[in-house]
Structures are given as C-alpha cells and as structure tokens.
C-alpha cells in the first residue's frame, strides 16, 4: 500500500506519494491550482497513476481549499491538521508553524507533534502571497525578480496593511522616485509585520518553521527571524507540508 496526499490551495496544488512505512517521500508534484480545482485534481490523479501503481494500491487523502473537488479521495482533512502533521515530519515536534499561502496566512502551534492552537488571516489578502503578487505586478516584475530586488533594497515602511491602500501607497512612493528595490523590501517587511501580529496573538512555541511558497526565500526567512526574535527553520519540502501531512494521516 502507498499513501498519497493532495493539497489543492488557492494558488498552487501539491501532491506527494509516500511508501507504506510513511517514512519516505517517493515522488512530488507541484502545479498551479488553475481556475478549476476538479480538473487539477484529475491531473494529479493521472500523475499518481503514471508512477506505475494501481489506484487500489494508493490511499489518497485530500486537503486544502480544493479538497472537496477531489472526488476520488478516500478521505479529506483540514489544512490546519495536515500542515501541522507535515511540518512535524519535516521540522520537529515542538514548533510554531508559519504558512504564508496564496490567500491566507496561518500560525500553528505544535506541541509533541500535535496541534495545540492556531490562528488564520483569511479575511484579507494583507500578509499573504497575493499581497506580494499584487506588489510585484505594480512594479512590473515577476515574484522571483521581486525578491531579487528586495535583497538589494533598503528597509522602508509601507504603513498600509490593506492591499488596495498599500498599492496606492506604492504608486505614491514611485512618484517620489523611491527605488523599486526599496519598495520591494518594504512590501516584504509589511508581510512580516502581519505575521508578527498574528504570532503575537498566540505566542511562539519552540522554533519557528516556515512553510508555503516563500519557504525557499532567504530574505523572508531572515526577516521573520529578526522580527520574531526566534530561530526560523525551513526545509526543501516545506511547501509540500500540507500534502505530506495528508499522506501521513491516511488510514
């Protein structure tokens, strides 16, 4: 028996296949969620079957916003449960998990590998990947170019937490001749400030572990560590944390 986890988020869909012992990841798949979660789910199923296994030999658990659009899943679980389990597998049992997703940001407290508490920012795009995507679009660059610019910039404060008002603030800064590098760095700092506000409402338990699409961004890791005054860990598979947790929790 093999165990698969499918995490269809608002921006990206992730899938992993694990062995029977659930101690090794055999394959990974990352793709855009697209406009139709059901089509994305079917593409992920085709990918799983292309690995050479029969459907009846794979226990599939779905999570994320699009979990209801995975009709072939054997069971579904919330992203909080799965992200906590996946982060524990990758980073340890006592962690504060920070997941900066496409349209929400989560702070999850783990103790002995179990979710003890959590808080989400899911009412506004401030502090999320969507916020930085909008800022990058305003500056006319891709997200990788945006972070490369931010690495070269100086810290400035973007006071508006609202994405719409922050965009207007950036237009004003551009009109004043503020370097794009500084604006990009200020936007990253704005996301970090939002994460800090969320974490401050629950506290920090042990080391911090960053998951989500920005887990491979050194600037984000450094600025979070500085703001939280705590060690911030990550892992090459951290963006697959939800899918990994789903596979681990398969029956």
Secondary structure, DSSP 8 states (H G I E B T S, - for coil): -EEEEEEE-SSEEEEEEE-TTSS-EEEEEEEE--S-HHHHHHHHHHHHHHTT--GGGEEEEEESGGGGG-TT-SEE--HHHHHHHHHHHHH-SSEEEEEE-SS-EEEEEEETTEEEEEEEE-S-STTSHHHHHHHHHHHT--HHHHHHHHHHS--------SHHHHHHHHHHHHHTT--HHHHHHHHHHHHHHHHHHHHHHH---SEEEEEETTTT-HHHHHHHHHHHTS-EE--TTGGGHHHHHHHHT--
